[in-house]
């Protein structure tokens, strides 16, 4: 009977819910919006990948903004536009980082969106 309890305990221990970042090779950032007007918010999401390109389901990241007076970002990835300008939003996990620009403007978003997409 003790062997069964040990085997079941070992199984559950192996299936723990801890974040595995030891194989993390790259991070990809995705946001719901990249151009905001002041006082609007958007969410940034970090996706982790190993060296073979396989997605790592859960990674913990530290978020930061290059200019917190233009855009702030919470620990959950929610960015808030504060004033006009461009801020770089970055995520770091296990020494791996990724960044995306967030523009804050009152100019029509369609025009800016076309400018951003036509240059890439």
Buried (B, 14 or more C-beta within 10 A) or exposed (E): EEEEEEEEEEEEEEEEEEBEBEEBBBBEBEBEBBBBBBEBBBBBEBBBBBEEEEEBEEBEBEBBBBBEEBBBBEEEBEBBBBEEBBBBBBBBBBEBBBBBBBBBBEEEBEEBBEEEEEEE
